[in-house]
Amino acid sequence: MTLRIEIEDLAKHFGEIKAVDGVTFSVSKGEVLGFLGPNGAGKSTTMKMITGFLTPTRGTVRVCGYDVLTDPISVKASIGYLPEGAPAYADMTPEGFLKFIADVRGLRGAEKKRAVASAAEKARITHVMFQPIETLSKGYKRRVGLAQAILHNPPVLIMDEPTDGLDPNQKYEVRTLINEMAEDKAIIISTHILEEVHAMCNRNVLIANGKIEFDGTPHELEALSRYHNAVCVSVGGVETDALSRFVESLDDVAGTEPLNFNNGIRIFPKGGKQITLELSERIRSNGWQIESLYVENGRLDEVFRTLTTRPGDAA
């Protein structure tokens, strides 16, 4: 895979505050990286350093081989950036704004016309192109910001909360667009919305207190949950306590807890192992009838809280 973004020991300190403190990761062509973390974790600060809007305290950023400190113009030319809040000129129309951005990007004539039309169509804003931006809803303002980010068809996209303010249908459209563009771009999406992990991302970096706490696939992130491969089961005609005692006697079971919504139990496997088949066979060998059984993937909210909350932090 072709490396598009390379970050080494990146840090940004504001006096005594270490907003970002030694972050290292890379993003290749074809990757959609979900940059996760709570508010104040350092996500936006990191993205502003990648795009050249903030100068690092230390560390290196390269975009498509260009160093952000020694060749910032080439870096900016390689990036489409959707910042937090999608700032734009409120008295402009989307058409006027996109034409202005096209001029800034050096697009002229037929190439400029094609780029504006294509970006507007992809961002689904063609029917509001002649309304003042200040009259648009938050969701449409966000999509105007998305259109300017993709206008020049950059090899790298960096998006800060791209679905913020969008309704479910608009979120679906933006996610579809990002997935369609992912094949030939390197994309970083900053978000604290955990549903985005599976909807758009094939890799996740989780940051907390300015440091990386996780770097891996969505499946690997879910696997950190104590609920990963937990089995929820209910058995007809068997008391919950009796079922729990039997299940807890099995070698691969770490423990159980009652389910709140029925008479079943949740069974936690040792080491997150997959025990569904063995478990169902052992239950049926007792002559018991299984009424329902399903396996949990894991809970991202639990993993997120575990990785981003240090002992002694406020709840």
N, C-alpha and C positions, 0 to 999 in steps of 0.2 A: 504494500500500500504506500502511496505517496504522502509523505509528511507535508502538511500545510501549515500547521501551527506548532511551534516548539517553545516551551516555557521552562526555564531553568532557574531555580532558587529565587523566584520573584518575590519581592517584598515592597510594601509601602507603609511607611511610618509617618504619622502625624504627631510630632512631638513624642510623648510617651505612649501614644496609642499605636499599637501594631495592627493596622487594619488588615494587612496581608503579610504573612510572615514565613517566607521560604516555600513557595508553591512551585511544584514541578510536575508538568504533564505535557503530553503532545496530542494532536488531533490529526488524523489522516483523511485523505479523500475518501468519501463514502461513509464517514462516521457522523452520526448525530449524537453529540455529547450533551447530556443533561447536566448542567452545572447547578447542583442542589445545595441548599443550606438555608438556615433561618435568616430572618431579617438581621442585618448587621454582621453577617458572617464574613463578608469580604468579596461577595460575588460581583457586585457592580464595580467595585474598585479594581478587581482583577481585569474585568472586561474593558474598563477605561484605560488601563495600562496596555492591554493588547492592541487596542485601537489607536494608541498614541495620544489620548486626551489627558492622561496623567503620566508624569515621569516617575519611573520606579526609584525607590530608595536604593535597591540593589537588584541584581538579577538580569536575565536576558530574555527577550521576546523576539522570535523570528516568525514572520508570516510569509509563506511561499519563498523562503530563503532570504528575505529582506529583514535586516535588523531594524527594530522600531526606533532606536536611538540614532543610528547612522544613516538610515534611508527611510525616513517617515513618510515621504510622499508615495513611494512605491508600496509601502505597507497599506496606506489608506486607499490606494487605487485597487488593491487586491481584496478589500473588505467591503461587505455590505453590512451596515450597522443600524440596528433598531434599538435606540437607547430607551431607558425607562421613561415612561410618560409620552413617548413619541412626539417630541416638540416639533412644531411647524409654525409657519407664519399665519396667524389666525385670519387675517383679512384676505389671504389668497384663496383661490379655488384649488382643489386637488390638481386640476389640469395645469394651472399656472405654477403651482409648487413643483410638480414633477418636471415641467419644462425647465424651471430654474435649476433643479438638481441635475438635469441632463446637461445643461450648460456648464455647471460646475465640474461635471465629470468629463467634459470635453466632447460630448456628443453633438453632432451637427446634422442638419438636413434630414434626409430620409432615415438615416440611422437613429437620429433623435426621435423622430415621429414613431418609428417602429418600437423603440424602447419604451416610450411613454405608454403607447397603446397596449403593449404586452404586459407591462407591470400593472397597469390598471385592471386589465382583464384577469390576471392571476390573483390579484388582491381583492377581486370582486367589488370594485368601486366605480365601474363605468357609469352607473346611473346617478352618481352624486358628483361627477367630475366638475360641474359648473356651479356648485353651491359653495358659499364661503366656508372655509374649514371651521370657523368658530361656531357655525350653526349645526355641525355634525355631532352625532352622539359620540360618546367615549369609544365605543367599539369601532365606528367608522374612522375616527381620528387615528385609532391604532392601525387600521388597515391602510390608511394613507401613509403612515410611517413605514409599514411593511413594504408598500409599493416602492418608496424611495430607496429602501435597502436593497431591493433586488433589481433596480432599474438598469444597472450596468452589467448584469449577469456576472457577479463576482465569483471567484473560486472559493471564497471564505465568507460565511455568514455568521454574524454574532448578534444574538437577539436577547434583549433583556425583557423577560416576561411577555413573550409575543402574543399570548392569548388573554392578557389582562383586560378585563372589561368587556369581553366578548360573550354573547349568549351561546348556548350549546351548539346551535347550528353553525354559527360563525367560527366557534372553536374547531368544529369538525372540518370546515373548509380550510382553515389555516393549517391544521395538522396534516390534511391531505396534501396541501401545497408543499409543505416542508418535506414530507415523505417523497413527493415526486421529484424534488430538487436534490435529494440527498445523495443520489448515485454519483454525481460528478462534483460535489462540493464537500467541504469540511464545515460542519455547522456546530456552533455552540449555542445552547439555549439555557439561559439562566431562569430558574423557576423555583418556587417553593410549593407548587401544586403537584402533589405526588402522582396524580393520575397521568401526568405528562410522561412519566417514566416509561410506561408501556406504550402510550399512544404515539410517541414520536422518537424515543431515544433507543439506540442500540448499545450505549455505554453511559455510565454515570460517574461523575466525580462529585463527592460530597465534601463541602468545606464548612468548618466551624471554627470560630475564633481565629480566623486568618490562616488556618492550617488544613491540609487535606486529611480527611478521616477515612475515606473510601475511594477506590478507583476500580471499577469493574462493570460487568454487565448487569442489567436489571434483574436477571435470575440470580446472580451471585449476591446482589443486594438483598433480595427477598430471602435468600437462604440463611441470612444472618438472624432472621426472626425466630423466636422460640416457637412460633406457630407454623414454621416451615415443615411440611409433610405431617402436620397434626391431623389425626383422623377423628371425625365427628360421627358417632354411631348411636343409633337407638335400637333396642331389641324388645320385641313384643313379649309381654307377660313376665318380664324380669325386673326386679327392683334395681334402682340406680346403684345403691350401695353394693348389692351382690355383683352387679356387672363390673363395677369399679374394682372390687376385691379380686375378681377373677382376672381381669385385664392386667392389673398391677403385678400379678404373679408371673407374668410372661417376661422372658429374658430381655427383649428389646424395648420394653416400655419404661419410660422414665417417670411417668406419673399421669394422673387424670384430673379433670375438673368437670363439674356438672354443667350442662348447657342451660342457659336461662330460658330458652323458648320452648323446650320440650323435656321429656324425661331421659334424654340421652346424655352421653358424656363426650368430652373431648379428650383424646388420648395423645400424649406427647411421646414421640419415639426418642430413644437414646441417640444422640449425635445427629439428629435430623434425618435418620434413615427412612427409607420408603418401606413401610410395614403393612400396607393395605391388604395384600393378598394373604399373607401369613395370618394376619389378625382375623380376617373374615373366615378363614378356614378353621381357626381355633374356636371362634365363637360358634360356628355351625356344628363343630364336633361335639359340643355340649347339648346339641338338640335344640338350640335356640334359633328363633327366626329373626333375621335382621330386617327391620322396617326401613331404615335409611342409613346410608353410609356415604360420606364424601371426604375428600382430602383438601386441606387448606394449602395454598401456595406460600403463605407468609404475609405478614402485615407490615407494609412499608412505613406506616405512621409510627409503629413501635420501634422499628430499626432507626428511623430518622431521629426519634427522641433519644434513643440510647446513644447514638453516635454524636449528637449535637449538644447533649446536656451533660456537663461535667459534674461530679460530686460537689455539692455546695452551691451549684447554680440555682437561680430562682426557678420555680416550677412554671 
